[in-house]
Amino acid sequence: MGMLKNFTIRAVMLTILGLFCLLWSGVGLFSIHSLGALSEGNDVDRHLVKQMTVLKRQRSIFPRHHSSFTRNRQQSGWQNTD
């Protein structure tokens, strides 16, 4: 109990406030880091969705182009000599 008499209320309160501020800044930095990592994952997902959209369009274009090419070839009487 004698050791507590050496501390003033002001010093203890400032120490507690300083520790709280350090803790709160650590939580804030961790939150910013976590949100940054999360948005990085979203960027990857957006990129993959764009690639899949392009592939899907290409897959839908190829059969139409191929059937059109085959139909034109048959109408022109062109024969494959392979």
C-alpha positions as protocol buffer text, in pm:
chain_id: "A"
residue {
  index: 1
  type: MET
  ca { x: 0 y: 0 z: 0 }
}
residue {
  index: 2
  type: GLY
  ca { x: 292 y: 231 z: 64 }
}
residue {
  index: 3
  type: MET
  ca { x: 396 y: 203 z: -301 }
}
residue {
  index: 4
  type: LEU
  ca { x: 59 y: 337 z: -419 }
}
residue {
  index: 5
  type: LYS
  ca { x: 108 y: 654 z: -214 }
}
residue {
  index: 6
  type: ASN
  ca { x: 400 y: 748 z: -439 }
}
residue {
  index: 7
  type: PHE
  ca { x: 178 y: 770 z: -752 }
}
residue {
  index: 8
  type: THR
  ca { x: -43 y: 1068 z: -820 }
}
residue {
  index: 9
  type: ILE
  ca { x: -388 y: 1026 z: -967 }
}
residue {
  index: 10
  type: ARG
  ca { x: -289 y: 1241 z: -1264 }
}
residue {
  index: 11
  type: ALA
  ca { x: 11 y: 1020 z: -1353 }
}
residue {
  index: 12
  type: VAL
  ca { x: -193 y: 700 z: -1324 }
}
residue {
  index: 13
  type: MET
  ca { x: -476 y: 839 z: -1538 }
}
residue {
  index: 14
  type: LEU
  ca { x: -231 y: 962 z: -1803 }
}
residue {
  index: 15
  type: THR
  ca { x: -60 y: 622 z: -1807 }
}
residue {
  index: 16
  type: ILE
  ca { x: -392 y: 441 z: -1848 }
}
residue {
  index: 17
  type: LEU
  ca { x: -496 y: 685 z: -2123 }
}
residue {
  index: 18
  type: GLY
  ca { x: -163 y: 633 z: -2303 }
}
residue {
  index: 19
  type: LEU
  ca { x: -196 y: 256 z: -2288 }
}
residue {
  index: 20
  type: PHE
  ca { x: -554 y: 279 z: -2414 }
}
residue {
  index: 21
  type: CYS
  ca { x: -443 y: 500 z: -2707 }
}
residue {
  index: 22
  type: LEU
  ca { x: -166 y: 256 z: -2798 }
}
residue {
  index: 23
  type: LEU
  ca { x: -409 y: -35 z: -2784 }
}
residue {
  index: 24
  type: TRP
  ca { x: -667 y: 153 z: -2992 }
}
residue {
  index: 25
  type: SER
  ca { x: -411 y: 248 z: -3258 }
}
residue {
  index: 26
  type: GLY
  ca { x: -304 y: -117 z: -3279 }
}
residue {
  index: 27
  type: VAL
  ca { x: -664 y: -223 z: -3334 }
}
residue {
  index: 28
  type: GLY
  ca { x: -703 y: 45 z: -3601 }
}
residue {
  index: 29
  type: LEU
  ca { x: -389 y: -63 z: -3785 }
}
residue {
  index: 30
  type: PHE
  ca { x: -496 y: -425 z: -3774 }
}
residue {
  index: 31
  type: SER
  ca { x: -838 y: -332 z: -3913 }
}
residue {
  index: 32
  type: ILE
  ca { x: -683 y: -135 z: -4198 }
}
residue {
  index: 33
  type: HIS
  ca { x: -449 y: -423 z: -4278 }
}
residue {
  index: 34
  type: SER
  ca { x: -736 y: -676 z: -4273 }
}
residue {
  index: 35
  type: LEU
  ca { x: -957 y: -462 z: -4497 }
}
residue {
  index: 36
  type: GLY
  ca { x: -668 y: -414 z: -4738 }
}
residue {
  index: 37
  type: ALA
  ca { x: -616 y: -789 z: -4761 }
}
residue {
  index: 38
  type: LEU
  ca { x: -989 y: -838 z: -4812 }
}
residue {
  index: 39
  type: SER
  ca { x: -1006 y: -584 z: -5093 }
}
residue {
  index: 40
  type: GLU
  ca { x: -704 y: -750 z: -5255 }
}
residue {
  index: 41
  type: GLY
  ca { x: -900 y: -1075 z: -5264 }
}
residue {
  index: 42
  type: ASN
  ca { x: -1195 y: -893 z: -5419 }
}
residue {
  index: 43
  type: ASP
  ca { x: -969 y: -756 z: -5694 }
}
residue {
  index: 44
  type: VAL
  ca { x: -859 y: -1111 z: -5776 }
}
residue {
  index: 45
  type: ASP
  ca { x: -1223 y: -1224 z: -5784 }
}
residue {
  index: 46
  type: ARG
  ca { x: -1317 y: -937 z: -6017 }
}
residue {
  index: 47
  type: HIS
  ca { x: -1029 y: -1027 z: -6247 }
}
residue {
  index: 48
  type: LEU
  ca { x: -1138 y: -1393 z: -6256 }
}
residue {
  index: 49
  type: VAL
  ca { x: -1497 y: -1294 z: -6331 }
}
residue {
  index: 50
  type: LYS
  ca { x: -1379 y: -1079 z: -6622 }
}
residue {
  index: 51
  type: GLN
  ca { x: -1172 y: -1368 z: -6759 }
}
residue {
  index: 52
  type: MET
  ca { x: -1462 y: -1610 z: -6727 }
}
residue {
  index: 53
  type: THR
  ca { x: -1691 y: -1363 z: -6904 }
}
residue {
  index: 54
  type: VAL
  ca { x: -1447 y: -1338 z: -7195 }
}
residue {
  index: 55
  type: LEU
  ca { x: -1416 y: -1716 z: -7212 }
}
residue {
  index: 56
  type: LYS
  ca { x: -1792 y: -1759 z: -7201 }
}
residue {
  index: 57
  type: ARG
  ca { x: -1835 y: -1513 z: -7488 }
}
residue {
  index: 58
  type: GLN
  ca { x: -1569 y: -1690 z: -7690 }
}
residue {
  index: 59
  type: ARG
  ca { x: -1735 y: -2027 z: -7632 }
}
residue {
  index: 60
  type: SER
  ca { x: -2070 y: -1893 z: -7746 }
}
residue {
  index: 61
  type: ILE
  ca { x: -1917 y: -1724 z: -8054 }
}
residue {
  index: 62
  type: PHE
  ca { x: -1718 y: -2026 z: -8175 }
}
residue {
  index: 63
  type: PRO
  ca { x: -2012 y: -2266 z: -8234 }
}
residue {
  index: 64
  type: ARG
  ca { x: -2205 y: -1996 z: -8421 }
}
residue {
  index: 65
  type: HIS
  ca { x: -1901 y: -1909 z: -8630 }
}
residue {
  index: 66
  type: HIS
  ca { x: -1821 y: -2275 z: -8691 }
}
residue {
  index: 67
  type: SER
  ca { x: -2177 y: -2366 z: -8793 }
}
residue {
  index: 68
  type: SER
  ca { x: -2193 y: -2059 z: -9019 }
}
residue {
  index: 69
  type: PHE
  ca { x: -1861 y: -2154 z: -9177 }
}
residue {
  index: 70
  type: THR
  ca { x: -1978 y: -2514 z: -9229 }
}
residue {
  index: 71
  type: ARG
  ca { x: -2310 y: -2402 z: -9379 }
}
residue {
  index: 72
  type: ASN
  ca { x: -2135 y: -2163 z: -9619 }
}
residue {
  index: 73
  type: ARG
  ca { x: -1888 y: -2433 z: -9718 }
}
residue {
  index: 74
  type: GLN
  ca { x: -2168 y: -2678 z: -9791 }
}
residue {
  index: 75
  type: GLN
  ca { x: -2365 y: -2423 z: -9993 }
}
residue {
  index: 76
  type: SER
  ca { x: -2064 y: -2337 z: -10206 }
}
residue {
  index: 77
  type: GLY
  ca { x: -1999 y: -2704 z: -10285 }
}
residue {
  index: 78
  type: TRP
  ca { x: -1648 y: -2694 z: -10140 }
}
residue {
  index: 79
  type: GLN
  ca { x: -1516 y: -3045 z: -10066 }
}
residue {
  index: 80
  type: ASN
  ca { x: -1250 y: -3143 z: -9820 }
}
residue {
  index: 81
  type: THR
  ca { x: -980 y: -3355 z: -9990 }
}
residue {
  index: 82
  type: ASP
  ca { x: -818 y: -3488 z: -9671 }
}
